[in-house]
Amino acid sequence: MSRLAKKPIHIDPSLTMHIGEDAVSFKGPLGELTLRLLSGISLRKEGEMLWVDYKGDERRTAPNQGTMWSLLKNAAIGVSS
């Protein structure tokens, strides 16, 4: 399990986020970004926090959890500041 992915991603209140089955989109004051989720990765939103989890076989999906966390955090920062 990734050390980074143990932490939630803070979602700015000015940001609109839509979580689909295989993609997540961010819309903010600086534009809009859509990211496809890697296989085996699931997201859950609790208030202003976004958590990145993996499901299934740990050997295949656990390494992608940290990568997806970084991509999502950078997308959220990119459209909001």
Buried (B, 14 or more C-beta within 10 A) or exposed (E): EBEBBEEBBBBBEEBEBEEEEEEBBBBBEBEEBEBEBBEBBBBEBEEEEBBBBBEEEEEEBBEBBBBBBBBBBEBBBEBBE
